[in-house]
Every structure is written in structure tokens, then in C-alpha cells.
């Protein structure tokens, strides 16, 4: 029986899908792979030929009920209160998730964790199993830029940049310290090790393989050699097709603007839809909106707008003029690969960082924070994204990303770590 690699994945579809792509790459390379994640992702996991292991409920689902948690979108004070409320509500979910993840990982030859499942390092250390980190955003300390998980756009000095990583690490694991401690008290193994997964990763020299493009975020010179940027991990389904209504809309006029706000858009869909619809009217551009039936009703009568619940980014994005989205890591990767201008409207977490990286590489205009976004501001930003220089630069970035083999490079790293 082949030793199993267990991948721990938590969060939204954008968090889980790249790890499923990595798992498929490992499976295709001959490894036995199990992906332990939330039940709603079981079909995605099994479609890649991977063993599915449930880790129970998803703490991210709680965020759909509060548009201020983990963001400063409604102001710092409201964001702090909402985040504390989320942490209290999620304690029991985290406790059950940790127990289920430990069961899923027991007997594994290797554990792979992401930022959202960094607590898996605690399981790996407790069971004496090697661990590989597979984050989708930079978390390794560098003085080149502040932590991408700190939604600050101010210029910071070297000391403040260092401190930003410490602050983010503490904010990532400290709220769950009690959960970790209680689990650790019941688990076998050493009793006095640190509960900090980042410290455990540092002590064990755990390899980090980053699932983003070095053309978007060049690896800083002060990163350790075992922290590597491999390129994006895309999961493409050859059988996917665009829906007939999308094909008809695309054929009926100029390339439209596609607008969607990912999982963050589920917090206040009507407000986001109203913003998008009015901005498209002011910009005098056709548009495709990702949204629910409620959003479709708001757009009723608009022949210049099509509302769809979903479309494969790989197929849709290359056929639109501009992609407007929240700036999540996965959606940003998709729009950059498509070679089209990207306009980001970030809400929080790492989204401002990706929006600034898009602007820095010339593939789009500066991000427009969601809290400042109005139709009068979004419409000219959309028009700015159609600038010839941006279109040329976005196309060049798309060609570079299209030539990457991120999954293959990550598989090579993981293969070297296997016992």
C-alpha cells in the first residue's frame, strides 16, 4: 500500500480549488493523495481522483452573515467588533475541525497545509509527520513589503514591515489558542511544544511552496532557500463549456465587462449589484455579472447586462474586455492568465495586496477599495482599465503565466520531501 499524502484545505472555493489542482498533480505523478476539507467540496475533490476526507463545518460560512468581519470595510471599530464576534462563534467549529483533521491525517506519510489550515502543522508535529506549507499568498517575512494579510496601503519602514508579519501570525493562530491547547492535551506526543504553527514550521524547516506566479510577486532576496514560488496552480476541466446564453450574449456585441465579487460578494449582493449596474450604465459598456436570481431581477429589462450564477473563468475571461472583481488570489490569477486588464475592488484580507500587485505590473489600474466604491468612481476606473498600455501589458503577463508549470514544479518539491 502506497504511503498517503494528506492535504488539509479550509476556506472558500478559491482557497480549496488550487490545492485540489496540486493534489491532482501529485496523484497523476503516482502518489496516493487524500484531500481533507469541508463536505461541500467533496464532488470537486473526488472528480480529481483524490480520496475525500471530511473535516466538518466551514468557519468561512459564518462570514456570509457579517459584511464587516475580518475587514475594515465598515470602519475599524465595526470591523474589530464583528471580527471578535466571528471568533467567538467559530470556536466550536474549529474544535470539531481539528479533531476531524487529526483523524484524517493519522498514518499519513506527509501533510500539506495552506494558510487557512496552518493549524495542520500542529497535527504534523504532534504525530511526527513531515509537513509542507502551500500558501496562496506570501506569508514569509521579508523587508521588501509588509504582510499581504495586513490590509494597509501606507508606506512602512523596514522595522514596521517586519512587525507586520509578526502581527499577522499572531492574529492567524492566537484566537484559536484555547482550541489548540485542549486538542493538544488529549493528543499523544510531547506536551510542552509551542502551539504556534509558524514557530513550529520555522523550527522544523518545513518547506514552503507558493502557489502564485513569480511574474506577479518576484521572490524576495531575503527569503530562505526552502521557501519557493512555483507558479499558479490552475484546475482546468476539459469538459467545461460556457452556457448558451453566455455565448449568445458575447456574440451580440463588443466584448463586455465581467463583474463579480467572489465569496465576499455573498455578504451584500444587492448593494454590489446596484453598484455594478449603475457603473456599467455610466461607462456605457455591456456587462456580465456573477450573481443570484435576486441580482438578475435587479437587472431585468437591461439588454446590455447578463446575470449568471457561474461561468468557468478559464473560458469566459479571455473573451471579455476587463475583469472587475474583489482581488481574491484565485480570481486575480484567472484574470491575469487570461491576458485581460484587471480592475480590483478589494474588501479586505489579502485583496488590497493583489490589487496593488496588478497595478504594479501594469495589468490594471490602482485598486478601488469597496468602502470607497461608488458608480461615479467605478465607471471611470473601468474605462481606465481599457487603456492601450494596460491591455498590452496584461496580454504580456498572460503569456508569461500561461507558460508556467506551477503544479509540476510544486510536485517536484513535494516529491523531494516525501520520506
KOLKE-551316 format. One record per residue (C-alpha): residue number from 1; x, y, z. Coordinates in Angstrom, 3 decimals, always signed. Each point is the difference from the previous one (the first is absolute). Example, Ala and Ser with C-alpha at 12.3 -4.5 7.8 and 13.67 -1.06 7.14 Angstrom:
+-----+----------+----------+----------+
!  nr !       c1 !       c2 !       c3 !
+-----+----------+----------+----------+
!   1 !  +12.300 !   -4.500 !   +7.800 !
!   2 !   +1.370 !   +3.440 !   -0.660 !
+-----+----------+----------+----------+
end
This chain:
+-----+----------+----------+----------+
!  nr !       c1 !       c2 !       c3 !
+-----+----------+----------+----------+
!   1 !   +0.000 !   +0.000 !   +0.000 !
!   2 !   +1.415 !   +3.370 !   -1.025 !
!   3 !   +0.593 !   +2.625 !   +2.712 !
!   4 !   -2.624 !   +2.729 !   -0.083 !
!   5 !   +0.497 !   +3.734 !   -0.347 !
!   6 !   -2.796 !   +1.825 !   +1.824 !
!   7 !   -0.825 !   +3.552 !   -1.038 !
!   8 !   -1.892 !   +2.117 !   +2.539 !
!   9 !   -2.136 !   +2.698 !   -1.628 !
!  10 !   -2.410 !   +2.412 !   +1.638 !
!  11 !   -1.776 !   +3.161 !   -1.096 !
!  12 !   -1.799 !   +0.973 !   -3.190 !
!  13 !   +0.041 !   -1.591 !   -3.437 !
!  14 !   +2.830 !   +2.370 !   -0.904 !
!  15 !   +2.036 !   -1.450 !   +2.874 !
!  16 !   -0.772 !   -3.650 !   -0.742 !
!  17 !   +0.083 !   -0.153 !   -3.802 !
!  18 !   +3.769 !   +0.675 !   -0.424 !
!  19 !   +0.776 !   -2.661 !   +2.606 !
!  20 !   -2.199 !   -2.435 !   -1.908 !
!  21 !   +2.102 !   +0.835 !   -3.074 !
!  22 !   +3.163 !   -0.743 !   +1.979 !
!  23 !   -1.546 !   -3.250 !   +1.248 !
!  24 !   -0.876 !   -1.032 !   -3.553 !
!  25 !   +3.575 !   +0.707 !   -1.079 !
!  26 !   +1.326 !   -2.206 !   +2.787 !
!  27 !   -2.538 !   -2.712 !   -0.829 !
!  28 !   +0.977 !   +0.098 !   -3.674 !
!  29 !   +3.660 !   -0.315 !   +1.065 !
!  30 !   -0.795 !   -3.303 !   +1.720 !
!  31 !   -0.611 !   +1.038 !   +3.610 !
!  32 !   -2.957 !   -1.068 !   +2.112 !
!  33 !   -1.726 !   +3.260 !   +0.979 !
!  34 !   -2.847 !   +0.815 !   +2.374 !
!  35 !   -1.458 !   +3.482 !   +0.194 !
!  36 !   -1.579 !   +0.765 !   +3.371 !
!  37 !   -2.411 !   +2.901 !   -0.265 !
!  38 !   -3.645 !   +1.015 !   +0.509 !
!  39 !   -2.895 !   -2.167 !   -1.263 !
!  40 !   -1.155 !   +2.499 !   -2.643 !
!  41 !   +3.269 !   -0.558 !   -1.873 !
!  42 !   -0.258 !   -3.805 !   -0.122 !
!  43 !   -1.110 !   -0.098 !   -3.687 !
!  44 !   +2.904 !   +2.260 !   -1.000 !
!  45 !   +2.498 !   -2.199 !   +1.856 !
!  46 !   -1.336 !   -3.309 !   -1.294 !
!  47 !   -0.127 !   +1.286 !   -3.592 !
!  48 !   +3.805 !   +0.258 !   +0.127 !
!  49 !   +0.365 !   -3.639 !   +1.014 !
!  50 !   +0.944 !   +0.936 !   +3.575 !
!  51 !   -1.236 !   -1.600 !   +3.201 !
!  52 !   -2.335 !   +2.341 !   +1.866 !
!  53 !   +0.239 !   +0.406 !   +3.769 !
!  54 !   -2.504 !   +2.211 !   +1.820 !
!  55 !   +1.180 !   +2.523 !   +2.583 !
!  56 !   -3.532 !   +1.138 !   +0.792 !
!  57 !   -1.511 !   +3.466 !   -0.041 !
!  58 !   +1.573 !   +3.003 !   -1.688 !
!  59 !   +0.800 !   +3.053 !   +2.173 !
!  60 !   -0.057 !   +2.148 !   -3.155 !
!  61 !   -3.745 !   -0.556 !   -0.268 !
!  62 !   -0.452 !   +2.212 !   +3.061 !
!  63 !   +1.469 !   +2.935 !   -1.931 !
!  64 !   -2.957 !   +0.018 !   -2.381 !
!  65 !   -2.170 !   +1.368 !   +2.794 !
!  66 !   +2.220 !   +2.985 !   +0.865 !
!  67 !   +1.462 !   +2.352 !   -2.618 !
!  68 !   +2.490 !   +1.563 !   +2.448 !
!  69 !   +1.709 !   -3.061 !   +1.531 !
!  70 !   +3.700 !   -0.328 !   -0.922 !
!  71 !   -0.149 !   +3.281 !   -1.918 !
!  72 !   +0.106 !   +3.748 !   +0.605 !
!  73 !   -2.694 !   +0.493 !   -2.598 !
!  74 !   -2.463 !   +1.531 !   +2.424 !
!  75 !   +2.610 !   +1.870 !   +2.042 !
!  76 !   +2.639 !   -1.212 !   +2.437 !
!  77 !   -2.272 !   -0.047 !   +3.053 !
!  78 !   -2.783 !   -1.929 !   -1.679 !
!  79 !   +2.519 !   -2.370 !   -1.566 !
!  80 !   +1.616 !   -0.808 !   +3.359 !
!  81 !   -3.346 !   -0.650 !   +1.695 !
!  82 !   -1.198 !   -2.188 !   -2.860 !
!  83 !   +3.269 !   -1.940 !   -0.093 !
!  84 !   -0.134 !   -0.699 !   +3.741 !
!  85 !   -3.580 !   -1.185 !   -0.424 !
!  86 !   +1.126 !   -2.331 !   -2.795 !
!  87 !   +2.853 !   -1.406 !   +2.119 !
!  88 !   -2.394 !   -0.801 !   +2.849 !
!  89 !   -2.463 !   -1.688 !   -2.354 !
!  90 !   +2.694 !   -2.032 !   -1.749 !
!  91 !   +1.656 !   -1.510 !   +3.089 !
!  92 !   -2.182 !   -3.129 !   +0.072 !
!  93 !   +0.331 !   -0.472 !   -3.777 !
!  94 !   +3.786 !   +0.195 !   +0.248 !
!  95 !   +0.050 !   -2.544 !   +2.821 !
!  96 !   -1.984 !   -2.536 !   -2.032 !
!  97 !   +2.046 !   +0.777 !   -3.107 !
!  98 !   +3.287 !   -0.649 !   +1.778 !
!  99 !   -1.214 !   -3.343 !   +1.342 !
! 100 !   -1.222 !   -1.096 !   -3.438 !
! 101 !   +3.203 !   +1.180 !   -1.696 !
! 102 !   +2.151 !   -1.942 !   +2.477 !
! 103 !   -1.975 !   -3.153 !   -0.773 !
! 104 !   +0.402 !   +0.646 !   -3.743 !
! 105 !   +3.761 !   +0.518 !   +0.324 !
! 106 !   +0.808 !   -2.908 !   +2.296 !
! 107 !   +2.403 !   -2.408 !   -1.715 !
! 108 !   +0.781 !   +2.365 !   -2.874 !
! 109 !   +3.513 !   +0.128 !   -1.428 !
! 110 !   -0.212 !   +3.765 !   -0.624 !
! 111 !   -2.399 !   +2.826 !   +0.833 !
! 112 !   -0.486 !   +3.065 !   -2.203 !
! 113 !   -1.581 !   +3.099 !   +1.526 !
! 114 !   -1.034 !   +3.416 !   -1.286 !
! 115 !   -0.308 !   +3.253 !   +1.915 !
! 116 !   -3.661 !   -0.703 !   +0.806 !
! 117 !   +1.004 !   -3.428 !   +1.342 !
! 118 !   +3.306 !   +0.989 !   +1.602 !
! 119 !   -1.162 !   -1.741 !   +3.182 !
! 120 !   +0.858 !   -3.188 !   -1.881 !
! 121 !   +3.637 !   +0.653 !   +0.921 !
! 122 !   -0.983 !   -0.681 !   +3.624 !
! 123 !   -1.448 !   -3.369 !   -1.041 !
! 124 !   +3.093 !   -0.833 !   -2.060 !
! 125 !   +2.388 !   +0.835 !   +2.826 !
! 126 !   -2.060 !   -1.918 !   +2.554 !
! 127 !   -0.102 !   -3.138 !   -2.182 !
! 128 !   +3.607 !   +0.370 !   -1.190 !
! 129 !   -1.056 !   +0.364 !   -3.654 !
! 130 !   +1.889 !   +2.257 !   -2.455 !
! 131 !   -1.942 !   +3.109 !   -1.005 !
! 132 !   +0.082 !   +2.162 !   -3.122 !
! 133 !   -1.646 !   +3.420 !   -0.072 !
! 134 !   -1.853 !   +0.950 !   -3.191 !
! 135 !   -1.253 !   +3.595 !   +0.437 !
! 136 !   -1.650 !   +2.005 !   -2.764 !
! 137 !   +1.349 !   +3.324 !   +1.294 !
! 138 !   +3.425 !   +1.019 !   +1.385 !
! 139 !   +0.260 !   -0.643 !   +3.733 !
! 140 !   +3.783 !   -0.293 !   +0.322 !
! 141 !   +1.586 !   +3.001 !   +1.694 !
! 142 !   +1.717 !   +2.469 !   -2.327 !
! 143 !   +0.973 !   +3.637 !   +0.295 !
! 144 !   -0.980 !   +0.587 !   -3.625 !
! 145 !   -3.705 !   +0.441 !   +0.745 !
! 146 !   -2.357 !   -0.236 !   +3.008 !
! 147 !   -2.023 !   -3.133 !   +0.608 !
! 148 !   -2.626 !   -0.358 !   -2.761 !
! 149 !   -2.461 !   -1.129 !   +2.673 !
! 150 !   +0.107 !   +3.447 !   +1.608 !
! 151 !   -2.309 !   +2.198 !   -2.114 !
! 152 !   +2.205 !   +3.098 !   +0.264 !
! 153 !   +0.978 !   +2.011 !   -3.053 !
! 154 !   +2.238 !   +2.470 !   +1.854 !
! 155 !   +3.755 !   +0.011 !   -0.588 !
! 156 !   +1.742 !   -1.649 !   +2.967 !
! 157 !   +3.641 !   -0.095 !   +1.050 !
! 158 !   +2.032 !   -3.212 !   +0.273 !
! 159 !   -0.682 !   -0.461 !   +3.728 !
! 160 !   -3.747 !   +0.493 !   -0.430 !
! 161 !   -0.019 !   -2.464 !   -2.893 !
! 162 !   +1.606 !   -2.637 !   +2.206 !
! 163 !   -2.484 !   +0.681 !   +2.779 !
! 164 !   -2.897 !   -0.348 !   -2.448 !
! 165 !   +0.835 !   -3.687 !   -0.517 !
! 166 !   +0.154 !   -0.624 !   +3.740 !
! 167 !   -3.355 !   +1.723 !   +0.429 !
! 168 !   -1.625 !   -2.067 !   -2.748 !
! 169 !   +1.414 !   -3.279 !   +1.332 !
! 170 !   -1.376 !   +0.747 !   +3.460 !
! 171 !   -3.372 !   +1.013 !   -1.421 !
! 172 !   -0.111 !   -3.218 !   -2.054 !
! 173 !   +0.453 !   -2.506 !   +2.838 !
! 174 !   -0.354 !   +1.755 !   +3.371 !
! 175 !   -3.830 !   +0.263 !   -0.086 !
! 176 !   -0.107 !   -3.822 !   -0.145 !
! 177 !   +2.632 !   -0.578 !   +2.714 !
! 178 !   -2.509 !   -1.502 !   +2.445 !
! 179 !   -1.259 !   -2.407 !   -2.664 !
! 180 !   +3.579 !   -1.037 !   -0.829 !
! 181 !   +0.886 !   -0.422 !   +3.666 !
! 182 !   -3.011 !   -2.219 !   +0.731 !
! 183 !   +0.679 !   -2.159 !   -3.042 !
! 184 !   +3.668 !   -0.261 !   +0.903 !
! 185 !   -0.878 !   -1.122 !   +3.533 !
! 186 !   -1.903 !   -2.994 !   -1.424 !
! 187 !   +2.488 !   -0.909 !   -2.743 !
! 188 !   +3.037 !   -2.280 !   +0.346 !
! 189 !   +3.550 !   +1.271 !   -0.205 !
! 190 !   +1.999 !   +2.798 !   +1.663 !
! 191 !   -1.950 !   +2.247 !   +2.360 !
! 192 !   +2.086 !   +3.138 !   +0.082 !
! 193 !   +0.475 !   +0.938 !   -3.639 !
! 194 !   -1.151 !   +3.365 !   -1.328 !
! 195 !   -3.579 !   +0.433 !   -1.166 !
! 196 !   +1.139 !   +2.541 !   -2.628 !
! 197 !   -0.053 !   -1.720 !   -3.423 !
! 198 !   +2.317 !   +2.617 !   -1.495 !
! 199 !   +2.594 !   -0.607 !   +2.728 !
! 200 !   -0.320 !   -3.770 !   -0.478 !
! 201 !   +0.506 !   +0.412 !   -3.757 !
! 202 !   +3.097 !   +2.101 !   +0.618 !
! 203 !   +1.446 !   -2.475 !   +2.515 !
! 204 !   -0.500 !   -2.959 !   -2.343 !
! 205 !   +1.112 !   +1.908 !   -3.134 !
! 206 !   -3.244 !   -1.000 !   -1.693 !
! 207 !   +0.142 !   +0.687 !   -3.756 !
! 208 !   -2.299 !   +2.688 !   -1.379 !
! 209 !   -1.291 !   -0.307 !   -3.569 !
! 210 !   -1.880 !   +3.097 !   -1.088 !
! 211 !   -2.849 !   -0.331 !   -2.487 !
! 212 !   +0.338 !   +3.346 !   -1.774 !
! 213 !   +2.044 !   +1.307 !   -2.894 !
! 214 !   +3.513 !   +1.416 !   +0.399 !
! 215 !   -0.976 !   +2.426 !   -2.789 !
! 216 !   -2.639 !   +1.456 !   +2.329 !
! 217 !   +1.947 !   -0.191 !   +3.281 !
! 218 !   +3.735 !   -0.540 !   -0.589 !
! 219 !   +1.509 !   -2.021 !   +2.900 !
! 220 !   +1.734 !   +2.399 !   +2.410 !
! 221 !   +3.767 !   -0.391 !   +0.329 !
! 222 !   -0.251 !   -0.396 !   +3.787 !
! 223 !   -2.206 !   -3.114 !   -0.097 !
! 224 !   +1.570 !   -3.329 !   +1.106 !
! 225 !   +0.915 !   -2.382 !   -2.859 !
! 226 !   -2.659 !   -2.517 !   +1.054 !
! 227 !   -2.755 !   +2.609 !   -0.571 !
! 228 !   -0.736 !   -0.246 !   -3.735 !
! 229 !   -2.416 !   +1.642 !   -2.449 !
! 230 !   -1.121 !   -2.625 !   -2.506 !
! 231 !   -2.658 !   +1.784 !   -2.053 !
! 232 !   -3.797 !   -0.128 !   +0.137 !
! 233 !   -1.862 !   -3.296 !   +0.507 !
! 234 !   -2.878 !   -0.029 !   -2.465 !
! 235 !   -2.683 !   -2.685 !   -0.071 !
! 236 !   -1.427 !   -0.227 !   -3.522 !
! 237 !   -2.873 !   -2.251 !   -1.035 !
! 238 !   +0.193 !   -0.859 !   -3.717 !
! 239 !   -3.717 !   -0.831 !   -0.072 !
! 240 !   -1.090 !   +3.443 !   +1.235 !
! 241 !   -1.939 !   +2.208 !   -2.411 !
! 242 !   -1.507 !   +3.464 !   +0.136 !
! 243 !   -3.786 !   +0.009 !   +0.341 !
! 244 !   -1.927 !   +0.736 !   -3.226 !
! 245 !   -1.325 !   +3.302 !   +1.365 !
! 246 !   +3.560 !   +1.154 !   +0.639 !
! 247 !   +1.083 !   -0.966 !   -3.498 !
! 248 !   -2.975 !   +1.882 !   -1.443 !
! 249 !   +0.724 !   +3.107 !   +2.063 !
! 250 !   +3.676 !   +0.018 !   -0.981 !
! 251 !   -0.913 !   -0.275 !   -3.672 !
! 252 !   -2.524 !   +2.833 !   +0.182 !
! 253 !   +2.450 !   +2.901 !   +0.362 !
! 254 !   +3.364 !   +1.281 !   +1.147 !
! 255 !   +1.917 !   -1.952 !   +2.671 !
! 256 !   -1.751 !   +0.743 !   +3.295 !
! 257 !   +1.283 !   +0.846 !   +3.458 !
! 258 !   -0.280 !   -2.938 !   +2.394 !
! 259 !   -0.702 !   +0.908 !   +3.633 !
! 260 !   -0.037 !   -2.283 !   +3.028 !
! 261 !   +0.982 !   +0.274 !   +3.644 !
! 262 !   +0.623 !   -3.645 !   +0.879 !
! 263 !   -0.924 !   -1.335 !   +3.434 !
! 264 !   +0.192 !   +3.540 !   +1.397 !
! 265 !   -2.827 !   +0.911 !   -2.367 !
! 266 !   -2.298 !   -2.330 !   +1.892 !
! 267 !   -0.060 !   +2.398 !   +2.946 !
! 268 !   -1.998 !   +2.799 !   -1.679 !
! 269 !   -0.939 !   -1.080 !   -3.523 !
! 270 !   -2.641 !   +2.656 !   -0.664 !
! 271 !   +2.339 !   +2.886 !   +0.837 !
! 272 !   +2.770 !   -1.442 !   -2.156 !
! 273 !   -2.400 !   -0.630 !   -2.878 !
! 274 !   -1.383 !   +3.539 !   +0.153 !
! 275 !   +3.557 !   +1.356 !   -0.043 !
! 276 !   +0.947 !   -2.111 !   -3.019 !
! 277 !   -3.158 !   +0.712 !   -1.986 !
! 278 !   +0.238 !   +3.758 !   +0.391 !
! 279 !   +3.744 !   +0.041 !   -0.708 !
! 280 !   -0.592 !   -1.910 !   -3.247 !
! 281 !   -2.706 !   +2.465 !   -1.002 !
! 282 !   +2.301 !   +2.973 !   +0.662 !
! 283 !   +2.875 !   -1.659 !   -1.859 !
! 284 !   -2.350 !   -0.903 !   -2.869 !
! 285 !   +1.331 !   -3.552 !   -0.077 !
! 286 !   -1.663 !   -3.385 !   -0.195 !
! 287 !   +0.533 !   -2.242 !   +2.987 !
! 288 !   -0.214 !   -3.539 !   +1.365 !
! 289 !   -0.689 !   -0.166 !   +3.735 !
! 290 !   +0.490 !   -2.996 !   +2.249 !
! 291 !   -3.021 !   -0.090 !   +2.271 !
! 292 !   -3.100 !   -1.743 !   +1.305 !
! 293 !   -3.610 !   +0.135 !   -1.146 !
! 294 !   -0.497 !   +3.111 !   +2.169 !
! 295 !   +2.765 !   +1.753 !   -1.934 !
! 296 !   -1.563 !   -1.118 !   -3.283 !
! 297 !   -3.278 !   +1.629 !   +1.037 !
! 298 !   +1.825 !   +3.288 !   +0.614 !
! 299 !   +1.360 !   -0.176 !   -3.548 !
! 300 !   -3.371 !   -0.902 !   -1.554 !
! 301 !   -0.593 !   +1.977 !   -3.176 !
! 302 !   +3.689 !   +0.790 !   -0.535 !
! 303 !   +0.939 !   -1.421 !   -3.411 !
! 304 !   +3.580 !   +1.149 !   +0.554 !
! 305 !   +0.454 !   -2.183 !   +3.113 !
! 306 !   -0.006 !   -3.756 !   +0.516 !
! 307 !   -0.133 !   -1.478 !   +3.510 !
! 308 !   +1.314 !   -3.550 !   +0.449 !
! 309 !   +0.575 !   -2.049 !   +3.171 !
! 310 !   +3.328 !   -1.376 !   -1.248 !
! 311 !   +2.240 !   -0.330 !   -3.038 !
! 312 !   +3.422 !   -1.630 !   -0.344 !
! 313 !   +2.529 !   +2.811 !   +0.284 !
! 314 !   +2.366 !   -1.839 !   -2.335 !
! 315 !   -2.552 !   +0.174 !   -2.825 !
! 316 !   -1.733 !   +3.314 !   +0.698 !
! 317 !   +2.807 !   +2.364 !   +0.977 !
! 318 !   +1.975 !   -0.147 !   -3.282 !
! 319 !   -3.140 !   +1.192 !   -1.829 !
! 320 !   -0.769 !   +3.097 !   +2.073 !
! 321 !   +1.515 !   +3.485 !   -0.021 !
! 322 !   +0.653 !   +0.432 !   +3.745 !
! 323 !   -0.426 !   -2.189 !   +3.091 !
! 324 !   -1.270 !   +1.931 !   +3.035 !
! 325 !   +0.165 !   -1.973 !   +3.234 !
! 326 !   +0.861 !   +0.020 !   +3.689 !
! 327 !   +3.679 !   -0.841 !   -0.506 !
! 328 !   -0.021 !   -3.440 !   +1.584 !
! 329 !   +3.104 !   -2.066 !   -0.721 !
! 330 !   -1.769 !   -2.535 !   -2.228 !
! 331 !   -2.068 !   +2.449 !   -2.042 !
! 332 !   +3.010 !   +2.275 !   -0.465 !
! 333 !   +1.993 !   -2.966 !   -1.273 !
! 334 !   -2.771 !   -0.845 !   -2.478 !
! 335 !   -0.368 !   +3.515 !   -1.414 !
! 336 !   +3.775 !   +0.465 !   -0.305 !
! 337 !   +0.377 !   -3.355 !   -1.778 !
! 338 !   -2.737 !   +1.063 !   -2.423 !
! 339 !   +2.182 !   +2.946 !   -1.050 !
! 340 !   -2.725 !   +2.579 !   +0.560 !
! 341 !   +0.045 !   +3.198 !   +2.102 !
! 342 !   -0.965 !   -0.562 !   +3.627 !
! 343 !   -1.854 !   +2.543 !   +2.142 !
! 344 !   -0.157 !   -0.904 !   +3.710 !
! 345 !   -2.516 !   +1.192 !   +2.587 !
! 346 !   +1.520 !   -1.513 !   +3.164 !
! 347 !   -1.891 !   -0.509 !   +3.243 !
! 348 !   +2.711 !   -1.257 !   +2.339 !
! 349 !   +2.489 !   -2.703 !   +1.003 !
! 350 !   +2.526 !   -0.468 !   -2.868 !
! 351 !   -2.163 !   +1.612 !   -2.699 !
! 352 !   +1.590 !   +3.494 !   +0.198 !
! 353 !   +3.422 !   -1.624 !   -0.443 !
! 354 !   -1.014 !   -1.775 !   -3.197 !
! 355 !   -1.637 !   +3.156 !   -1.304 !
! 356 !   +3.223 !   +1.916 !   +0.549 !
! 357 !   +2.035 !   -2.759 !   -1.658 !
! 358 !   -2.276 !   +0.144 !   -3.060 !
! 359 !   +0.618 !   +3.747 !   -0.256 !
! 360 !   +3.746 !   -0.392 !   +0.669 !
! 361 !   +0.474 !   -2.378 !   -2.935 !
! 362 !   -2.094 !   +2.232 !   -2.263 !
! 363 !   -2.867 !   -2.458 !   -0.527 !
! 364 !   -2.652 !   +2.332 !   +1.397 !
! 365 !   -0.706 !   +3.329 !   +1.696 !
! 366 !   +0.477 !   +0.526 !   +3.759 !
! 367 !   -2.527 !   -1.832 !   +2.184 !
! 368 !   -3.203 !   +1.748 !   +1.060 !
! 369 !   -0.833 !   -1.076 !   +3.579 !
! 370 !   -3.574 !   -1.220 !   +0.312 !
! 371 !   -0.725 !   +2.424 !   +2.836 !
! 372 !   +0.804 !   +2.903 !   -2.378 !
! 373 !   -1.599 !   -1.491 !   -3.093 !
! 374 !   -2.882 !   +1.962 !   -1.508 !
! 375 !   -1.311 !   -0.157 !   -3.572 !
! 376 !   +1.624 !   +3.386 !   -0.679 !
! 377 !   +3.394 !   -1.430 !   +1.018 !
! 378 !   -0.340 !   -3.522 !   -1.370 !
! 379 !   -1.083 !   +1.046 !   -3.492 !
! 380 !   +3.133 !   +2.088 !   -0.792 !
! 381 !   +2.175 !   -2.715 !   +1.585 !
! 382 !   -1.509 !   -2.532 !   -2.414 !
! 383 !   +0.701 !   +2.320 !   -2.906 !
! 384 !   +3.569 !   +0.543 !   +1.233 !
! 385 !   +0.528 !   -3.759 !   -0.084 !
! 386 !   -0.609 !   -0.020 !   -3.766 !
! 387 !   +3.068 !   +2.199 !   -0.610 !
! 388 !   +2.193 !   -1.339 !   -2.812 !
! 389 !   +3.126 !   -0.228 !   +2.159 !
! 390 !   -1.867 !   -2.004 !   +2.634 !
! 391 !   -1.434 !   -2.334 !   -2.621 !
! 392 !   +3.431 !   -0.646 !   -1.501 !
! 393 !   +1.598 !   -0.586 !   +3.382 !
! 394 !   -2.845 !   -2.261 !   +1.167 !
! 395 !   +0.362 !   -2.101 !   -3.160 !
! 396 !   +3.748 !   -0.367 !   +0.601 !
! 397 !   -0.555 !   -1.088 !   +3.614 !
! 398 !   -2.590 !   -2.494 !   -1.196 !
! 399 !   +2.500 !   -1.610 !   -2.365 !
! 400 !   +2.609 !   -0.305 !   +2.765 !
! 401 !   -2.466 !   -1.582 !   +2.432 !
! 402 !   -1.333 !   -2.306 !   -2.718 !
! 403 !   +3.501 !   -1.391 !   -0.511 !
! 404 !   +0.485 !   -0.832 !   +3.678 !
! 405 !   -0.284 !   -3.529 !   +1.338 !
! 406 !   -0.787 !   +0.831 !   +3.608 !
! 407 !   -1.541 !   -3.342 !   +0.952 !
! 408 !   +2.874 !   -1.987 !   -1.513 !
! 409 !   +2.590 !   +2.072 !   +1.845 !
! 410 !   -1.878 !   -0.350 !   +3.291 !
! 411 !   -0.263 !   -3.774 !   -0.493 !
! 412 !   +3.785 !   -0.175 !   -0.444 !
! 413 !   +0.512 !   +1.756 !   +3.348 !
! 414 !   -2.486 !   -2.226 !   +1.817 !
! 415 !   +1.549 !   -3.139 !   -1.513 !
! 416 !   +3.393 !   +0.954 !   +1.448 !
! 417 !   -1.511 !   +0.345 !   +3.476 !
! 418 !   -1.816 !   -3.345 !   +0.032 !
! 419 !   +1.605 !   -2.427 !   +2.491 !
+-----+----------+----------+----------+
end
